């Protein structure tokens, strides 16, 4: 080695070692000075008519639309590199009018990122959670009892049944985005009903009703703003169906989302407590979303809070990896169902942490108690719980 890099002001031992070996001693600022200045840009920019996500610009719908995802549900989001790269993929698909599928581990924000982009665009969106009991009627429509038939007596009574238009033709008619959650939980023959909707341009024949044709030269034109998205966990998850090649091939953009690691967990905690968004580099551009109101501002003034956040992020990263989130499971190997520790778990722990502090607990004690309830009690007593407690001792949270 020609140089030694230390993270902050060098301790005396590092200075002595550098002098003994004849190596140059560097701190991060030395490297920043040596690197040519990169372009810096705001990651998100919203105006009256457009929204820009990284380098992709989308139009915004006029105010007052229907089925808009509420902005409040995204108040806690940390706009890190993984989330914004996924949002960029959604934006590219929306701009090019291409069907887009997002695949990844649980809680990597697959559904959230689609709805967040829709919210920024003031775009109406409908979400359907699929499962093994889902049928084609949920997607394209079915006949249902006419609830108003009994109100008219015997004088020209209306039909006892009426056709309810499913979410897909309704969205094609009115220009909504469709989000199909957990598509590989549904039976393949149900999904195949959507093959023509995934073509370019999209089309659909409602054979279930009167044979109405949606699409070019049909009875119902497809609205320009109609888009379709899907999410799924990896096929290795229990209960998942194998999608047919014909169905998978029709999803023009298929993105495998990366699971978060310790840097993303730490950035999330900073966003919750301080309201700061992380900085990251992509394609030699430094991006950073504007800071926002902290979700848990009460914690920001607690002594030693940043050290506690470091410890919590490190601990969560360790148990998430050990439980098999993106890795081979070491924790709970003898169980049929593996443990799951995700950003939802981390958010629950932080909410409980803040609640305990608000009720008068010392920050350190509150953090330990919250971890005990949310993490330790989640795992089975014995070797698994011992392993979790060992991870806590490693970061001084025991």
C-alpha positions in Angstrom: 0.0 0.0 0.0 1.1 3.5 -0.8 -1.3 5.3 1.6 -3.5 4.8 4.6 -7.1 6.1 4.7 -8.7 6.8 8.0 -12.4 8.0 8.4 -11.7 11.1 10.4 -9.0 13.0 12.2 -6.1 10.4 12.4 -5.3 9.1 15.9 -1.8 9.2 17.2 -1.4 5.4 16.5 -2.2 5.9 12.8 0.3 8.8 12.5 3.0 6.7 14.1 2.2 3.8 11.8 2.3 6.0 8.7 5.7 7.5 9.8 7.1 4.0 10.5 6.0 2.6 7.1 6.6 5.7 5.0 3.0 5.7 3.8 0.9 8.7 3.1 -1.9 9.3 5.6 -5.2 10.4 4.0 -8.7 11.4 5.2 -11.8 11.5 3.0 -11.5 15.2 2.4 -8.2 14.6 0.7 -9.9 12.3 -1.8 -12.8 14.7 -2.4 -10.3 17.4 -3.3 -8.5 15.1 -5.7 -11.7 14.0 -7.5 -12.9 16.3 -10.3 -16.2 18.0 -9.3 -19.2 16.0 -10.5 -22.5 17.5 -11.6 -25.0 17.7 -8.8 -28.7 17.5 -9.4 -31.9 17.4 -7.4 -33.3 13.9 -7.7 -37.0 15.0 -7.7 -38.4 18.1 -9.3 -42.2 18.7 -9.3 -43.8 21.6 -11.2 -47.4 22.3 -12.2 -47.4 20.3 -15.4 -44.4 17.9 -15.1 -42.5 15.8 -12.6 -38.9 14.7 -13.1 -37.5 11.6 -11.4 -33.7 11.6 -11.8 -33.4 12.1 -15.6 -36.9 11.0 -16.7 -39.7 13.6 -17.0 -43.4 12.7 -16.9 -46.5 14.8 -17.4 -48.8 15.5 -14.5 -52.6 15.2 -14.8 -54.8 18.1 -14.0 -55.8 18.5 -10.3 -58.9 16.9 -9.0 -58.6 13.4 -10.6 -60.1 10.3 -9.2 -58.5 7.3 -7.4 -55.3 9.3 -6.6 -52.9 7.6 -4.2 -52.9 9.8 -1.1 -49.7 11.6 -0.6 -49.8 11.0 3.2 -49.0 7.4 2.8 -45.6 8.3 1.4 -44.6 10.7 4.2 -42.0 8.3 5.7 -40.2 7.4 2.4 -36.5 7.5 2.2 -35.5 8.4 -1.3 -32.3 6.4 -1.5 -30.6 5.1 -4.7 -32.4 1.8 -4.7 -35.9 3.3 -4.4 -35.2 6.1 -7.0 -33.7 3.7 -9.5 -36.9 1.6 -9.2 -39.0 4.8 -9.6 -37.0 5.6 -12.7 -37.8 2.3 -14.2 -41.5 2.9 -13.5 -41.2 6.4 -15.0 -39.5 5.0 -18.1 -42.3 2.4 -18.5 -45.0 5.1 -18.1 -43.4 7.4 -20.6 -43.0 4.7 -23.2 -46.4 3.1 -22.5 -44.8 -0.3 -21.7 -46.1 -2.9 -19.3 -43.7 -3.1 -16.3 -43.2 -5.9 -13.8 -41.2 -5.5 -10.6 -39.8 -8.6 -8.9 -38.0 -8.7 -5.5 -37.9 -9.7 -1.9 -40.8 -8.7 0.4 -40.7 -5.1 1.5 -38.4 -3.8 -1.2 -41.1 -1.2 -2.0 -42.3 -2.8 -5.2 -45.9 -1.6 -4.9 -45.0 1.6 -3.1 -42.8 2.8 -5.8 -45.5 2.5 -8.5 -48.1 4.2 -6.3 -45.6 7.0 -5.4 -44.9 7.8 -9.0 -48.6 7.8 -9.7 -49.1 10.2 -6.8 -46.5 12.6 -8.1 -48.1 12.5 -11.5 -51.6 13.1 -10.0 -52.5 9.9 -11.8 -55.4 7.7 -10.7 -54.4 4.2 -9.9 -56.2 1.0 -8.9 -54.5 -1.8 -7.0 -55.6 -5.5 -6.9 -53.9 -8.0 -4.6 -54.0 -11.4 -6.4 -54.1 -14.8 -4.6 -54.8 -18.4 -5.4 -58.6 -17.8 -5.4 -58.4 -14.9 -7.8 -60.4 -15.4 -11.0 -60.7 -13.7 -14.4 -63.9 -12.0 -13.2 -61.9 -9.8 -10.8 -59.7 -8.6 -13.7 -62.2 -8.2 -16.6 -65.6 -8.4 -15.0 -68.5 -10.6 -14.1 -72.3 -10.6 -13.7 -73.5 -9.7 -10.2 -76.9 -9.4 -8.5 -78.6 -6.1 -9.3 -79.2 -4.6 -5.9 -81.8 -2.1 -7.2 -84.1 -4.7 -8.9 -86.2 -5.2 -5.8 -86.9 -1.5 -5.3 -89.0 -1.2 -8.5 -91.7 -3.8 -7.6 -93.3 -5.6 -10.5 -93.8 -2.6 -12.7 -91.1 -3.0 -15.5 -88.6 -4.5 -13.1 -85.0 -4.2 -14.3 -82.9 -7.3 -14.9 -82.0 -9.3 -11.8 -78.3 -9.3 -12.8 -76.0 -6.7 -14.1 -72.5 -6.8 -15.5 -69.8 -5.4 -13.3 -66.8 -4.2 -15.3 -63.5 -5.4 -13.8 -60.7 -3.1 -12.9 -58.7 -3.6 -16.1 -61.4 -2.6 -18.7 -62.5 0.2 -16.3 -58.9 1.5 -16.2 -58.6 1.2 -20.0 -61.8 3.3 -20.3 -60.9 6.0 -17.8 -57.1 6.1 -18.1 -56.1 4.8 -14.7 -52.9 2.9 -13.9 -53.4 -0.8 -12.9 -51.2 -2.4 -10.3 -51.5 -6.1 -10.0 -49.8 -7.2 -6.7 -48.4 -10.7 -6.3 -49.2 -11.9 -9.8 -47.5 -15.2 -9.3 -50.0 -16.1 -6.5 -52.8 -16.3 -9.1 -53.4 -19.3 -11.4 -51.6 -19.0 -14.7 -54.8 -19.5 -16.7 -56.3 -16.5 -15.0 -53.4 -14.3 -15.9 -53.4 -15.4 -19.5 -56.7 -13.5 -19.9 -54.7 -10.3 -19.8 -52.3 -11.2 -22.7 -54.0 -8.9 -25.2 -53.9 -6.0 -22.6 -50.1 -6.4 -22.5 -49.7 -6.0 -26.3 -48.8 -2.7 -27.9 -51.3 -1.2 -28.4 -53.4 -2.8 -25.7 -56.8 -4.4 -26.5 -59.4 -6.5 -24.9 -62.6 -8.2 -26.0 -65.2 -8.5 -23.2 -66.6 -11.9 -24.2 -67.9 -12.2 -20.7 -70.5 -9.5 -21.5 -71.6 -8.4 -24.9 -68.3 -8.8 -26.7 -67.3 -5.1 -26.4 -64.0 -4.4 -28.0 -61.4 -2.2 -26.3 -58.6 -0.8 -28.4 -58.0 0.3 -32.0 -61.1 0.3 -34.2 -63.1 -1.1 -31.3 -66.2 0.0 -29.4 -64.2 1.6 -26.6 -61.0 3.6 -27.2 -58.2 3.0 -24.6 -57.4 6.2 -22.8 -53.9 7.6 -23.4 -53.0 7.5 -19.7 -53.8 3.8 -19.2 -50.8 1.9 -17.9 -50.3 -1.6 -16.3 -47.8 -2.7 -13.7 -47.3 -5.9 -11.7 -45.3 -7.0 -8.7 -44.2 -10.4 -7.5 -41.9 -12.0 -4.9 -39.4 -14.5 -6.3 -40.8 -17.8 -7.5 -38.9 -19.6 -4.6 -41.4 -18.1 -2.1 -44.1 -20.6 -1.0 -47.3 -20.9 -3.0 -46.0 -19.1 -6.1 -47.1 -20.2 -9.5 -44.7 -20.6 -12.5 -45.6 -17.9 -15.1 -45.9 -19.0 -18.7 -43.2 -17.8 -21.1 -45.9 -16.2 -23.2 -47.2 -14.1 -20.3 -43.7 -13.2 -19.0 -42.6 -12.1 -22.5 -45.4 -9.6 -22.7 -44.1 -7.6 -19.8 -41.8 -5.4 -21.9 -39.9 -4.2 -18.8 -39.0 -6.7 -16.1 -37.0 -5.4 -13.2 -35.4 -7.3 -10.4 -35.1 -4.9 -7.4 -32.2 -5.2 -5.1 -32.9 -5.7 -1.3 -31.6 -2.9 0.9 -28.5 -3.2 3.0 -27.0 -1.4 6.0 -26.4 1.9 4.2 -30.1 2.0 3.1 -31.3 1.1 6.6 -29.1 3.9 8.1 -30.4 6.4 5.6 -34.0 5.4 6.4 -33.4 6.1 10.1 -31.8 9.5 9.3 -34.9 10.3 7.2 -37.3 9.3 10.0 -35.5 11.2 12.8 -33.8 14.2 11.0 -35.7 14.5 7.7 -32.6 14.2 5.6 -32.5 12.4 2.3 -29.3 10.5 1.3 -26.9 11.5 -1.5 -25.8 9.0 -4.1 -23.9 8.9 -7.4 -25.5 7.5 -10.5 -23.9 7.8 -14.0 -21.3 10.2 -12.6 -24.0 12.6 -11.3 -24.5 13.2 -7.6 -28.2 13.1 -6.9 -30.1 14.1 -3.7 -33.8 14.5 -3.1 -34.9 17.5 -1.1 -35.1 17.0 2.7 -38.5 16.6 4.2 -40.2 16.9 7.6 -38.9 14.3 10.0 -41.4 11.6 10.9 -40.1 11.2 14.5 -38.7 14.6 15.3 -38.9 14.0 19.1 -35.9 11.7 18.8 -33.6 14.2 17.1 -32.8 16.0 20.4 -32.0 12.9 22.4 -28.4 12.7 23.5 -26.4 10.2 21.5 -29.2 9.6 19.0 -27.0 9.2 16.0 -24.9 6.5 17.7 -28.1 4.7 18.6 -29.2 4.9 15.0 -25.9 3.5 13.8 -26.3 0.5 16.2 -29.9 -0.1 15.2 -29.1 -0.1 11.5 -26.2 -2.4 12.0 -28.2 -4.8 14.1 -31.2 -4.9 11.7 -28.9 -5.5 8.8 -27.3 -8.4 10.6 -30.5 -10.2 11.6 -32.1 -9.5 8.1 -29.1 -11.2 6.5 -29.1 -14.1 9.0 -32.9 -14.7 8.4 -32.3 -15.2 4.7 -33.5 -11.8 3.3 -31.6 -12.1 0.1 -29.2 -14.7 1.5 -29.0 -18.3 2.7 -30.8 -18.5 6.0 -28.8 -19.1 9.2 -31.4 -18.0 11.6 -34.4 -20.4 11.9 -33.0 -23.1 9.7 -35.0 -25.7 11.4 -38.3 -23.9 10.8 -40.7 -24.5 7.9 -41.3 -20.7 7.7 -38.3 -18.5 7.9 -38.2 -15.3 10.0 -38.7 -12.1 8.1 -37.0 -8.8 9.1 -37.7 -5.9 6.6 -38.0 -2.2 6.5 -41.5 -2.7 7.9 -39.9 -4.3 11.0 -37.5 -1.4 11.3 -40.2 1.2 11.0 -42.3 -0.6 13.7 -39.3 -0.7 16.0 -38.7 3.1 15.5 -42.3 4.0 16.1 -42.2 2.0 19.4 -38.9 3.6 20.3 -40.3 7.1 19.8 -43.4 6.3 21.7 -41.4 5.0 24.7 -39.3 8.2 24.7 -42.4 10.3 24.5 -43.6 8.5 27.6 -40.5 9.5 29.5 -38.0 6.6 29.0 -34.3 7.3 28.5 -33.4 7.0 24.8 -30.9 4.1 25.3 -33.4 2.2 27.4 -36.2 2.9 25.0 -34.2 1.7 22.1 -33.4 -1.6 23.9 -36.9 -2.2 25.0 -38.3 -1.5 21.5 -35.8 -4.0 20.0 -36.7 -6.5 22.6 -40.4 -6.3 21.7 -40.1 -6.1 17.9 -37.1 -8.4 17.2 -36.2 -10.6 20.1 -39.7 -11.8 20.9 -40.3 -12.5 17.3 -37.9 -15.4 17.2 -38.2 -18.8 19.0 -36.6 -19.2 22.4 -33.4 -21.2 22.2 -30.6 -21.0 19.7 -32.4 -18.5 17.5 -33.1 -16.0 20.3 -29.6 -16.5 21.6 -28.2 -15.6 18.2 -30.3 -12.4 18.1 -29.2 -11.4 21.6 -25.5 -12.0 20.5 -26.1 -9.6 17.6 -27.4 -7.0 20.0 -24.3 -7.4 22.2 -22.1 -6.8 19.2 -23.6 -3.3 18.7 -24.0 -2.6 22.5 -27.8 -2.8 22.4 -28.1 -5.7 24.8 
